[in-house]
Amino acid sequence: MLLEGPRKFRATTQNFSPAILELDAAMRAGRLRHDGNPVLEWCVGNVVGKPDRRGNLYPTKQRPEQKIDAEVALMMAVGRVMAADDGQADLMEFLRNPVFG
């Protein structure tokens, strides 16, 4: 589900690209932690950042039968936090605790 109003995240390549780059950097640096959810781990392993003609990355599957929904949702959340202009979003805090329950 996409957020409505000022918190809306449009699922475009231009919006996904910064989130993909940030998540990749966070994973490589050990800044991204989660609760060990096996579905999220499976989806993360299935997603590939594919460049468009302008060099922006968008999420795609390695193979058609794979699922990437949980990773795309995480990218959308990170993208929304990165684009926040209300001064209330904290990307580092989100990356330390992205699972809410």
PyRosetta script that sets phi, psi and omega in degrees:
from pyrosetta import init, pose_from_sequence

init()
pose = pose_from_sequence("MLLEGPRKFRATTQNFSPAILELDAAMRAGRLRHDGNPVLEWCVGNVVGKPDRRGNLYPTKQRPEQKIDAEVALMMAVGRVMAADDGQADLMEFLRNPVFG")
pose.set_psi(1, 133.8)
pose.set_omega(1, 177.3)
pose.set_phi(2, -88.9)
pose.set_psi(2, 145.8)
pose.set_omega(2, 178.0)
pose.set_phi(3, -73.7)
pose.set_psi(3, 151.0)
pose.set_omega(3, -179.3)
pose.set_phi(4, -104.1)
pose.set_psi(4, 164.9)
pose.set_omega(4, 175.1)
pose.set_phi(5, 70.2)
pose.set_psi(5, -146.2)
pose.set_omega(5, -175.3)
pose.set_phi(6, -68.1)
pose.set_psi(6, -14.6)
pose.set_omega(6, 179.6)
pose.set_phi(7, -97.9)
pose.set_psi(7, 15.0)
pose.set_omega(7, -177.0)
pose.set_phi(8, -67.7)
pose.set_psi(8, 140.1)
pose.set_omega(8, 173.3)
pose.set_phi(9, -117.9)
pose.set_psi(9, 115.0)
pose.set_omega(9, 176.7)
pose.set_phi(10, -86.1)
pose.set_psi(10, 125.8)
pose.set_omega(10, -176.7)
pose.set_phi(11, -78.3)
pose.set_psi(11, 72.1)
pose.set_omega(11, 178.5)
pose.set_phi(12, -113.5)
pose.set_psi(12, 158.8)
pose.set_omega(12, 177.6)
pose.set_phi(13, -57.8)
pose.set_psi(13, -42.0)
pose.set_omega(13, -179.3)
pose.set_phi(14, -61.6)
pose.set_psi(14, -34.3)
pose.set_omega(14, 178.2)
pose.set_phi(15, -81.5)
pose.set_psi(15, -33.6)
pose.set_omega(15, -179.5)
pose.set_phi(16, -72.7)
pose.set_psi(16, -34.5)
pose.set_omega(16, -172.6)
pose.set_phi(17, -55.4)
pose.set_psi(17, -50.7)
pose.set_omega(17, 179.3)
pose.set_phi(18, -62.7)
pose.set_psi(18, -35.5)
pose.set_omega(18, 179.4)
pose.set_phi(19, -67.8)
pose.set_psi(19, -40.5)
pose.set_omega(19, 177.8)
pose.set_phi(20, -62.3)
pose.set_psi(20, -45.4)
pose.set_omega(20, 179.9)
pose.set_phi(21, -63.8)
pose.set_psi(21, -41.2)
pose.set_omega(21, 179.3)
pose.set_phi(22, -67.0)
pose.set_psi(22, -43.4)
pose.set_omega(22, 178.2)
pose.set_phi(23, -64.1)
pose.set_psi(23, -40.6)
pose.set_omega(23, 177.3)
pose.set_phi(24, -61.0)
pose.set_psi(24, -46.7)
pose.set_omega(24, 179.2)
pose.set_phi(25, -64.0)
pose.set_psi(25, -40.8)
pose.set_omega(25, -179.9)
pose.set_phi(26, -65.1)
pose.set_psi(26, -41.7)
pose.set_omega(26, 178.9)
pose.set_phi(27, -65.3)
pose.set_psi(27, -45.0)
pose.set_omega(27, -178.9)
pose.set_phi(28, -65.3)
pose.set_psi(28, -32.1)
pose.set_omega(28, -179.0)
pose.set_phi(29, -89.7)
pose.set_psi(29, -2.8)
pose.set_omega(29, -179.4)
pose.set_phi(30, 75.6)
pose.set_psi(30, 19.7)
pose.set_omega(30, 179.8)
pose.set_phi(31, -87.7)
pose.set_psi(31, -12.4)
pose.set_omega(31, -178.4)
pose.set_phi(32, -100.3)
pose.set_psi(32, 120.3)
pose.set_omega(32, 177.6)
pose.set_phi(33, -126.1)
pose.set_psi(33, 145.6)
pose.set_omega(33, 174.1)
pose.set_phi(34, -143.4)
pose.set_psi(34, -180.0)
pose.set_omega(34, -172.6)
pose.set_phi(35, -82.7)
pose.set_psi(35, 13.3)
pose.set_omega(35, 178.9)
pose.set_phi(36, 80.6)
pose.set_psi(36, 18.6)
pose.set_omega(36, -179.6)
pose.set_phi(37, -56.5)
pose.set_psi(37, 119.6)
pose.set_omega(37, -176.3)
pose.set_phi(38, -66.7)
pose.set_psi(38, -30.3)
pose.set_omega(38, 178.8)
pose.set_phi(39, -68.3)
pose.set_psi(39, -43.3)
pose.set_omega(39, 177.6)
pose.set_phi(40, -62.1)
pose.set_psi(40, -45.0)
pose.set_omega(40, 178.9)
pose.set_phi(41, -60.1)
pose.set_psi(41, -41.6)
pose.set_omega(41, 179.3)
pose.set_phi(42, -63.0)
pose.set_psi(42, -46.7)
pose.set_omega(42, -179.7)
pose.set_phi(43, -64.4)
pose.set_psi(43, -41.4)
pose.set_omega(43, 178.7)
pose.set_phi(44, -59.9)
pose.set_psi(44, -40.6)
pose.set_omega(44, 179.3)
pose.set_phi(45, -69.2)
pose.set_psi(45, -18.6)
pose.set_omega(45, -177.9)
pose.set_phi(46, -92.7)
pose.set_psi(46, -17.7)
pose.set_omega(46, -172.5)
pose.set_phi(47, -89.3)
pose.set_psi(47, 144.5)
pose.set_omega(47, 177.1)
pose.set_phi(48, -130.7)
pose.set_psi(48, 137.8)
pose.set_omega(48, 173.9)
pose.set_phi(49, -85.2)
pose.set_psi(49, 113.6)
pose.set_omega(49, -178.5)
pose.set_phi(50, -104.2)
pose.set_psi(50, 129.3)
pose.set_omega(50, -179.2)
pose.set_phi(51, -79.0)
pose.set_psi(51, 145.7)
pose.set_omega(51, 170.3)
pose.set_phi(52, -91.0)
pose.set_psi(52, -173.3)
pose.set_omega(52, -176.0)
pose.set_phi(53, -68.5)
pose.set_psi(53, -16.4)
pose.set_omega(53, 178.2)
pose.set_phi(54, -97.5)
pose.set_psi(54, 0.3)
pose.set_omega(54, 179.3)
pose.set_phi(55, 91.0)
pose.set_psi(55, -0.9)
pose.set_omega(55, 175.3)
pose.set_phi(56, -74.1)
pose.set_psi(56, 142.7)
pose.set_omega(56, 179.7)
pose.set_phi(57, -97.7)
pose.set_psi(57, 144.1)
pose.set_omega(57, 172.5)
pose.set_phi(58, -135.1)
pose.set_psi(58, 151.9)
pose.set_omega(58, -176.2)
pose.set_phi(59, -77.0)
pose.set_psi(59, 137.6)
pose.set_omega(59, 175.1)
pose.set_phi(60, -144.5)
pose.set_psi(60, 165.3)
pose.set_omega(60, -180.0)
pose.set_phi(61, -86.6)
pose.set_psi(61, 149.6)
pose.set_omega(61, 173.4)
pose.set_phi(62, -70.1)
pose.set_psi(62, -39.8)
pose.set_omega(62, 178.6)
pose.set_phi(63, -135.6)
pose.set_psi(63, 148.2)
pose.set_omega(63, -174.0)
pose.set_phi(64, -58.0)
pose.set_psi(64, -31.7)
pose.set_omega(64, -176.2)
pose.set_phi(65, -80.1)
pose.set_psi(65, -6.6)
pose.set_omega(65, -178.5)
pose.set_phi(66, -81.2)
pose.set_psi(66, 159.1)
pose.set_omega(66, 177.6)
pose.set_phi(67, -112.5)
pose.set_psi(67, 142.7)
pose.set_omega(67, 178.9)
pose.set_phi(68, -133.4)
pose.set_psi(68, 11.2)
pose.set_omega(68, -172.4)
pose.set_phi(69, -55.2)
pose.set_psi(69, -45.3)
pose.set_omega(69, -177.7)
pose.set_phi(70, -65.5)
pose.set_psi(70, -39.1)
pose.set_omega(70, 178.2)
pose.set_phi(71, -68.3)
pose.set_psi(71, -39.2)
pose.set_omega(71, 177.6)
pose.set_phi(72, -64.1)
pose.set_psi(72, -40.8)
pose.set_omega(72, 177.0)
pose.set_phi(73, -61.9)
pose.set_psi(73, -40.5)
pose.set_omega(73, 177.1)
pose.set_phi(74, -64.5)
pose.set_psi(74, -42.1)
pose.set_omega(74, 177.1)
pose.set_phi(75, -61.4)
pose.set_psi(75, -41.2)
pose.set_omega(75, 179.1)
pose.set_phi(76, -64.0)
pose.set_psi(76, -40.9)
pose.set_omega(76, 178.9)
pose.set_phi(77, -64.8)
pose.set_psi(77, -45.0)
pose.set_omega(77, 178.6)
pose.set_phi(78, -64.5)
pose.set_psi(78, -42.3)
pose.set_omega(78, 178.0)
pose.set_phi(79, -61.1)
pose.set_psi(79, -38.7)
pose.set_omega(79, 178.7)
pose.set_phi(80, -66.9)
pose.set_psi(80, -42.5)
pose.set_omega(80, 178.5)
pose.set_phi(81, -63.9)
pose.set_psi(81, -42.0)
pose.set_omega(81, -179.3)
pose.set_phi(82, -65.0)
pose.set_psi(82, -32.6)
pose.set_omega(82, -176.8)
pose.set_phi(83, -89.2)
pose.set_psi(83, -4.2)
pose.set_omega(83, -176.4)
pose.set_phi(84, -61.3)
pose.set_psi(84, 134.5)
pose.set_omega(84, 178.1)
pose.set_phi(85, -118.2)
pose.set_psi(85, 12.0)
pose.set_omega(85, -177.5)
pose.set_phi(86, -93.2)
pose.set_psi(86, -1.0)
pose.set_omega(86, 177.6)
pose.set_phi(87, 75.0)
pose.set_psi(87, 2.9)
pose.set_omega(87, -177.7)
pose.set_phi(88, -99.2)
pose.set_psi(88, -17.0)
pose.set_omega(88, -177.1)
pose.set_phi(89, -84.7)
pose.set_psi(89, 139.7)
pose.set_omega(89, 179.3)
pose.set_phi(90, -130.2)
pose.set_psi(90, 102.2)
pose.set_omega(90, -175.7)
pose.set_phi(91, -61.0)
pose.set_psi(91, -43.2)
pose.set_omega(91, -178.7)
pose.set_phi(92, -62.6)
pose.set_psi(92, -41.3)
pose.set_omega(92, 177.8)
pose.set_phi(93, -64.2)
pose.set_psi(93, -41.2)
pose.set_omega(93, 178.0)
pose.set_phi(94, -61.7)
pose.set_psi(94, -43.2)
pose.set_omega(94, -179.4)
pose.set_phi(95, -67.6)
pose.set_psi(95, -29.1)
pose.set_omega(95, 177.0)
pose.set_phi(96, -73.8)
pose.set_psi(96, -27.0)
pose.set_omega(96, -176.8)
pose.set_phi(97, -146.7)
pose.set_psi(97, 69.6)
pose.set_omega(97, -176.2)
pose.set_phi(98, -78.5)
pose.set_psi(98, -11.1)
pose.set_omega(98, -177.1)
pose.set_phi(99, -97.3)
pose.set_psi(99, 121.1)
pose.set_omega(99, 178.5)
pose.set_phi(100, -113.9)
pose.set_psi(100, 141.3)
pose.set_omega(100, -178.6)
pose.set_phi(101, -148.2)
pose.dump_pdb("model.pdb")
